[in-house]
Amino acid sequence: MKVGIALNMLNKPGRPDVEVVTEHLAIGDLAEPLGFDSLFALEHHFTGYAMSPAPCQLLAYYAGRTKRITLGTAVIVLPWHDPIRVAEEIALLDIMCGGRTVFGFGRGAASVEYQGFRIDQGEARPRFIEAAKIVQMALAHEHFEFQGEYFQIPRTSIRPRPISHPERRFYGTAVSPESLDVMARLGFSMLVIMQNEWPKAAADIHRFNDLAAAEGFTPRPPMILTNVSVAESREEAQARAFEYLGRKWDSIDNHYHFSDGHLNAVKGYEAYDKVGVTYAKMKDPARRAKATDFYVSIQLVGTPDDCIQKLEELQALTGLDHLIAEFGFGGMPHHESETNMRLFAEKVMPVLQHDARFARPPKTLRRASLSAQENVFAPA
């Protein structure tokens, strides 16, 4: 199994942004020396929820500071961009790091970001589809043209050309069944942000694989992004996770404003209606504690042995072969993030990378029964 890290640069009240960014850059610099396989950059804007507005630019920084690790996005939000510029940035990054690239894409859910870019959020899905097709065409073909509802592109070419066909290594995130179908039809593989019970995530992966097969595609095994809290004692790992994952709720709602239910009226976001209800309930301390307990339970939390056992189960359910971990979340102090990361690298990661149990995903995935647990949407 491959193991990577993601940098989620949440602003910290009372501290300059430059300090927060610098600390996360230092975490990124540890990835290759500690033996990680990949490093992923997020994309968010305007609120400090994750201060990473230019993922390809951030990865270009690491292209010059690393020799081995894969560089990826989790994710580029295509409706906010000119797809030609996205394709150019991908092609240049692909050259700069010698083809060590993988790209995740999504359509985003934060109204503040759509408003900031002056894009109608109700157009998010069709804009995403057109932009994704254009990026694929621009990277795959030396010359191309496109006529769509939102983009009309005369015969053109992006230069320089990429060196490794990055368009063959595209992943997509999906919350709604409709988005699963879109990603499968585009030929993307699946990037799962762990925000639901593992059997429910596995059911989405099974459905996605069936949809892709019906379109004539064979998707790669899924990548899964999750939060990690590992410690020598289970109690310490749980306490850290409960404190800092509990703090994520405010940062999420301050950015997305799920609790006001506004997405119910946005075309293409009908599947988010229950999310708003869930976040509104979290104004009650008891419900918030219950939601935090659930969220902690579906992340990687515990001793090194606990994490290894949980990942065995997760791989059996999902076919996971690339884990992406966040070690600093919810405003966790830098020294705790680094301690968390170093212990995982020392005692968990070598097993994932070298033990025969994790050598390859199972051909037949284990099916598990679903519970009636209320969904919690906690995006990256």
VOGU-3710 file (C-alpha; in Angstrom, 3 decimals, decimal comma):
1> mkvgialnml> 0,000/0,000/0,000  1,169/3,515/-0,782  0,995/6,099/1,986  0,897/9,864/1,559  0,143/13,041/3,445  -2,161/15,981/2,751  -1,507/19,550/3,868  -4,607/21,241/5,284  -3,504/24,759/6,214  -6,298/25,839/8,547
11> nkpgrpdvev> -5,775/29,366/9,820  -5,219/29,763/13,570  -6,824/32,769/15,293  -4,261/35,161/16,746  -1,434/33,839/14,590  -0,205/35,310/11,288  -1,048/33,235/8,230  2,635/33,082/7,282  3,401/31,140/10,478  0,707/28,577/9,782
21> vtehlaigdl> 1,808/28,124/6,173  5,458/27,840/7,172  4,665/25,113/9,699  2,768/23,123/7,101  5,570/23,534/4,591  7,864/22,034/7,224  5,491/19,068/7,589  5,627/18,648/3,817  9,411/18,671/3,907  9,311/15,669/6,258
31> aeplgfdslf> 7,320/13,488/3,864  10,146/12,178/1,702  12,801/11,770/4,446  10,322/9,839/6,608  9,528/7,460/3,746  6,077/8,581/2,646  5,098/7,867/-0,954  3,118/10,996/-1,799  2,160/14,538/-0,867  -1,214/16,108/-1,689
41> alehhftgya> -2,367/19,728/-1,847  -5,944/20,903/-1,246  -7,768/23,823/-2,853  -9,805/26,360/-0,879  -10,280/30,124/-0,968  -11,350/33,219/0,954  -11,985/32,080/4,565  -8,792/30,519/5,902  -10,515/27,119/6,091  -7,564/25,669/4,194
51> mspapcqlla> -5,087/28,279/2,986  -4,110/26,498/-0,208  -5,548/28,504/-3,114  -3,142/27,216/-5,788  -2,456/23,482/-5,440  -0,288/23,117/-8,543  1,839/26,069/-7,420  2,310/24,488/-4,002  3,244/21,163/-5,566  5,727/22,893/-7,886
61> yyagrtkrit> 7,519/24,042/-4,721  7,876/20,421/-3,652  8,800/19,294/-7,156  12,067/21,155/-6,655  12,570/19,899/-3,098  11,909/16,170/-3,609  13,221/13,379/-5,811  10,917/10,430/-5,264  7,448/11,114/-3,881  4,299/11,422/-5,971
71> lgtavivlpw> 2,698/14,879/-6,001  -1,086/15,082/-6,140  -4,153/17,277/-5,718  -7,058/16,567/-3,383  -8,675/18,283/-5,168  -8,661/20,872/-7,957  -12,188/22,336/-8,090  -12,728/22,590/-11,824  -15,790/24,895/-12,029  -13,721/27,751/-10,584
81> hdpirvaeei> -11,091/27,635/-13,342  -10,418/28,075/-17,013  -9,744/24,433/-17,966  -7,014/25,415/-20,425  -5,036/26,995/-17,604  -5,560/23,915/-15,454  -4,239/21,678/-18,227  -1,212/23,935/-18,723  -0,398/23,897/-15,008  -0,697/20,111/-14,892
91> alldimcggr> 1,531/19,665/-17,938  4,234/21,971/-16,578  4,158/20,336/-13,138  4,380/16,916/-14,791  7,618/17,984/-16,484  9,037/19,703/-13,412  8,762/16,571/-11,258  9,523/14,008/-13,943  6,023/12,558/-14,174  5,514/12,030/-10,433
101> tvfgfgrgaa> 1,939/13,293/-10,563  -1,625/12,217/-9,820  -4,629/14,530/-9,858  -7,897/14,584/-7,973  -10,807/16,792/-9,052  -14,121/17,876/-7,541  -16,874/20,453/-7,981  -16,820/21,995/-4,492  -19,698/22,853/-2,183  -18,859/26,201/-0,578
111> sveyqgfrid> -21,087/29,042/-1,734  -18,550/31,611/-0,516  -16,053/30,250/-3,029  -18,524/30,237/-5,911  -19,532/33,794/-5,053  -15,915/34,903/-4,842  -15,251/33,585/-8,326  -18,557/34,990/-9,646  -19,708/31,539/-10,780  -23,346/30,408/-10,527
121> qgearprfie> -23,217/27,419/-8,175  -26,263/25,968/-9,889  -24,051/25,443/-12,939  -21,410/23,535/-10,977  -22,040/20,038/-12,324  -22,305/20,839/-16,060  -19,333/23,224/-15,781  -17,350/20,464/-14,085  -18,167/17,959/-16,836  -17,164/20,313/-19,648
131> aakivqmala> -13,987/21,424/-17,889  -12,956/17,841/-17,127  -13,374/16,812/-20,754  -11,318/19,787/-21,924  -8,481/19,085/-19,483  -8,405/15,448/-20,597  -8,362/16,406/-24,279  -5,709/19,088/-23,840  -3,330/16,684/-22,122  -4,010/13,667/-24,329
141> hehfefqgey> -3,922/15,308/-27,762  -1,436/17,718/-29,268  -4,282/19,569/-31,003  -7,916/19,716/-29,915  -11,064/21,813/-30,052  -14,270/21,903/-28,016  -17,736/23,368/-28,391  -19,881/23,318/-25,269  -22,403/25,391/-23,355  -19,811/27,117/-21,169
151> fqiprtsirp> -16,582/26,757/-23,144  -15,973/27,234/-26,855  -12,378/26,485/-27,763  -11,006/26,747/-31,313  -8,384/24,296/-32,520  -5,440/24,825/-30,206  -2,636/23,124/-28,288  -1,095/23,520/-24,861  2,676/23,783/-24,602  4,854/22,376/-23,223
161> rpishperrf> 3,434/18,903/-23,629  3,328/16,682/-20,507  5,710/13,738/-20,388  3,727/11,018/-18,621  0,052/11,128/-19,671  -1,247/12,514/-16,354  -4,800/12,390/-17,768  -4,629/8,618/-17,284  -4,224/9,127/-13,531  -7,257/11,270/-12,737
171> ygtavspesl> -9,396/10,740/-9,640  -12,673/12,325/-8,618  -14,510/12,955/-5,365  -18,263/12,484/-5,165  -20,906/12,992/-2,469  -24,115/12,450/-4,447  -25,090/9,440/-6,602  -25,212/11,779/-9,610  -21,592/12,825/-9,071  -20,531/9,179/-8,783
181> dvmarlgfsm> -22,080/8,603/-12,188  -20,292/11,651/-13,650  -16,876/10,518/-12,414  -17,410/7,003/-13,724  -18,480/8,254/-17,165  -15,386/10,469/-17,365  -13,124/7,489/-16,743  -11,826/8,855/-13,450  -10,946/6,619/-10,532  -12,294/7,316/-7,060
191> lvimqnewpk> -10,849/9,492/-4,289  -12,758/8,975/-1,051  -12,657/11,580/1,723  -13,546/9,467/4,749  -16,675/11,062/6,156  -18,993/8,111/6,455  -19,136/4,640/7,918  -16,702/2,358/6,162  -19,410/0,002/4,837  -21,219/2,995/3,301
201> aaadihrfnd> -18,001/4,228/1,711  -17,396/0,700/0,433  -20,906/0,547/-1,030  -20,205/3,754/-2,971  -16,971/2,244/-4,277  -18,752/-0,953/-5,366  -21,388/1,118/-7,168  -18,741/3,314/-8,765  -16,797/0,289/-10,032  -19,974/-1,157/-11,549
211> laaaegftpr> -20,762/2,150/-13,270  -17,222/2,439/-14,630  -17,298/-1,128/-15,927  -20,570/-0,390/-17,729  -18,796/2,515/-19,462  -15,910/0,268/-20,525  -13,420/1,541/-17,931  -11,387/-0,383/-15,380  -10,848/2,048/-12,499  -7,746/1,867/-10,375
221> ppmiltnvsv> -8,197/0,965/-6,702  -9,503/3,931/-4,710  -7,401/6,414/-2,802  -8,739/7,290/0,645  -8,015/10,500/2,560  -8,470/10,312/6,321  -7,368/11,970/9,547  -4,841/10,094/11,685  -4,245/10,274/15,413  -1,761/7,652/16,562
231> aesreeaqar> -0,124/7,396/19,987  1,511/4,773/22,162  -1,658/4,644/24,274  -5,179/4,379/22,920  -6,367/6,943/25,455  -3,899/9,582/24,250  -4,780/9,024/20,586  -8,504/9,211/21,340  -8,177/12,353/23,446  -6,202/14,152/20,738
241> afeylgrkwd> -8,643/13,088/18,031  -11,710/14,093/20,031  -10,286/17,527/20,828  -9,049/18,524/17,398  -11,560/16,701/15,204  -14,227/18,218/17,430  -12,896/21,647/16,543  -13,336/20,905/12,838  -17,124/21,374/13,016  -16,889/25,115/13,555
251> sidnhyhfsd> -14,271/25,564/10,835  -16,390/23,561/8,385  -19,631/25,422/9,090  -17,899/28,808/9,115  -16,698/28,038/5,591  -19,576/26,054/4,061  -22,528/27,403/6,122  -24,240/24,038/5,887  -26,319/24,714/9,005  -28,442/27,407/7,340
261> ghlnavkgye> -29,728/24,920/4,749  -29,082/27,237/1,816  -27,823/24,441/-0,442  -31,340/22,973/-0,532  -32,222/25,649/-3,091  -29,112/25,190/-5,274  -29,541/23,059/-8,400  -27,363/19,973/-8,304  -26,897/20,006/-4,528  -30,153/18,336/-3,522
271> aydkvgvtya> -28,199/15,484/-1,908  -26,897/17,954/0,690  -30,295/18,509/2,328  -29,544/16,142/5,220  -26,114/17,747/5,708  -27,750/21,051/6,624  -30,038/19,335/9,122  -27,068/17,560/10,715  -25,031/20,744/11,117  -27,993/22,667/12,514
281> kmkdparrak> -28,381/19,986/15,194  -24,754/20,428/16,232  -25,627/23,663/17,965  -26,737/21,319/20,748  -23,636/20,236/22,775  -24,901/16,689/23,236  -25,480/16,170/19,521  -22,132/17,763/18,737  -20,379/15,340/21,096  -22,224/12,429/19,488
291> atdfyvsiql> -21,228/13,578/16,007  -17,616/13,945/17,126  -17,632/10,441/18,614  -18,885/9,086/15,309  -16,386/11,075/13,252  -13,486/9,902/15,434  -14,677/6,306/15,059  -14,328/6,361/11,264  -10,850/7,943/11,183  -7,564/6,170/11,973
301> vgtpddciqk> -7,292/6,635/15,712  -5,466/4,487/18,263  -2,171/2,763/18,883  0,040/1,712/15,965  -1,400/-1,807/16,185  -4,929/-0,403/16,232  -4,234/1,558/13,054  -2,780/-1,470/11,287  -5,766/-3,626/12,184  -8,216/-0,936/11,081
311> leelqaltgl> -6,438/-0,542/7,765  -6,615/-4,288/7,151  -10,371/-4,045/7,553  -10,625/-0,904/5,416  -8,625/-2,462/2,597  -10,741/-5,608/2,678  -13,899/-3,498/2,360  -12,778/-0,922/-0,192  -9,793/-2,267/-2,152  -7,759/0,715/-0,954
321> dhliaefgfg> -4,151/0,788/-2,170  -3,193/4,444/-1,518  -3,837/6,020/1,867  -3,609/9,815/2,247  -3,286/10,991/5,840  -3,814/14,341/7,518  -1,712/14,525/10,668  -2,450/18,142/11,620  -6,146/19,066/11,793  -8,495/21,292/13,762
331> gmphhesetn> -5,762/23,771/14,665  -3,528/21,140/16,269  -0,202/22,621/17,465  2,669/22,006/15,063  4,703/19,908/17,496  1,769/17,548/18,048  1,227/17,176/14,297  4,875/16,289/13,819  4,875/13,812/16,722  1,742/12,209/15,258
341> mrlfaekvmp> 3,329/11,947/11,815  6,672/10,614/13,031  5,134/7,821/15,116  2,960/6,744/12,186  5,999/6,754/9,902  8,007/4,701/12,373  5,515/2,046/13,455  2,604/1,895/11,021  3,812/2,886/7,584  6,538/0,202/7,188
351> vlqhdarfar> 3,901/-2,489/7,713  1,587/-0,918/5,124  4,390/-0,580/2,586  6,152/-3,912/3,060  3,962/-6,479/4,828  2,396/-9,075/2,517  -1,031/-8,360/4,026  -1,026/-4,985/2,264  0,847/-5,978/-0,881  -2,171/-5,611/-3,153
361> ppktlrrasl> -5,893/-4,977/-2,779  -8,095/-8,089/-2,590  -9,739/-9,142/-5,852  -13,033/-9,743/-4,063  -14,040/-7,004/-1,644  -15,754/-7,908/1,593  -19,335/-6,706/1,911  -20,594/-5,392/5,246  -24,084/-4,489/6,422  -25,075/-0,845/6,631
371> saqenvfapa> -26,387/0,762/9,799  -28,890/3,550/10,297  -26,185/5,965/11,497  -26,904/9,567/10,479  -24,513/10,812/7,823  -21,846/13,376/8,704  -20,321/15,322/5,847  -16,846/16,546/6,805  -14,990/17,622/3,659  -11,243/18,027/3,358
//
